[in-house]
Amino acid sequence: MTRWRRPAWWSVLLTVAAAALFVRLGVWQLDRAAYKDSLVRRYAAAAAAPPVPFGQVAVAPPADAFPRVTVRGRWLADRVYLLDNPHHDARGGVEVYAPLALPGASRLLLVDLGFLPGTGNEQAPPLPPLPAGEADLHGLYLPPPGVGLELGGDALAGQVNWPKTTIYLDLPQVAKDLGRPLYPRVLALDADPTAVYQREHAFDFSSMPPARHRAYAFQWFSFAVAVVAIFLVLHRKRRPRRTENP
């Protein structure tokens, strides 16, 4: 029969606290995975939905949705921004953004034209010219890409030539650079087989997709099991060895 040593109160408290913490972290990671799964479903539904007029969601877009919109405006063709080396292309390249001026509006709409693959060197690929006159556009009205770690401050303010290149996209900095306010989101254009840009706007989780959250949850739950197992092993009383009589 297995016998157990009576544990010290502090060891019980420490084991329970550690196991509870690891279980809580695991549950939190599962909640994050479920939340991001719901984002993916809403994103997919929005991409197939009919577009609505941009004015309906322009200033106050729904926080938990990604409306597909249609809008008309005129390009500021000489004010293009390049988001350098997006993570979804191993060859390197740039995500190209251009501001759109809407009739009668003081705000500008920043438009994600799509991804332009690199040529294998450090120079930015040549940009196709934007059409003159008013353009009718449609796409998803999305939150801007994550800013990340802003090393070196505002990278746009020190550049004088266009297009301007940055490793992160911060809408307040872009608005300051343009001298005009921006709408709170960007327009990611629908895919166009005739365009030179790659427009596969998969939802960006910044290296933390739902599957990785589940992997972390499994890790935390494993830690909880390990803590309890170590406690039991340390407090299991060994049977005394039998000694043989001479």
HULIN-V514643 format. One line per field, one symbol per residue. phi: phi as a letter, one per 20 degrees, with the letter a starting at -180 (. if undefined). psi: psi as a letter, one per 30 degrees, with the letter a starting at -180 (. if undefined). burial: + if it has 16 or more other ideal C-beta (glycine too) atoms within 10 Angstrom, else -. A space follows every 50 residues. Layout:
phi->???
psi->???
burial->???
This chain:
phi->.fdcfffffffffffffffffffffffffffffffffffffffffffeef fdgggfcgecfffdbcfeccbcadfefecdddeflgfecffnqcedccec eegmdefddedefpedffdndeefffeffefenfcecbreedfffgfmee fnmffefeddddfedbebcdfffffffembfdffcdeefffcfeeeeedd effedlmcfgffffffffffffffffffffgfffdeefffffdeff
psi->kklkkjlleeeeeeeeeeeeeeeeeeeeeeeeeeeeeeeeeeeeeefflk llkeffgeeikkeglikklklkakkifgikkjjkilfgjfflakkkkkkk kkkgkflkkkkjfakjllgfafkklkkkkkklakkklkakjlkllkeaji kgajfeegkfkklkklfljjeeeeeeefgklllflljjklkjfflfkjii ikkjghgileeeeeeeeeeeeeeeeeeeeeeeefgkkkkkkkkkk.
burial->--------------+--++--++-++--++-++--+--+---+--++--- +--+--++--+----++++-+-+++---++++++-------+++++++++ ++--+-++++++++++-+-----++-+--+------+-++++-++----- ----++------+++++++++-+++-++---++-++++++------+-+- +-------++--++-++--++-++--+---+---------------
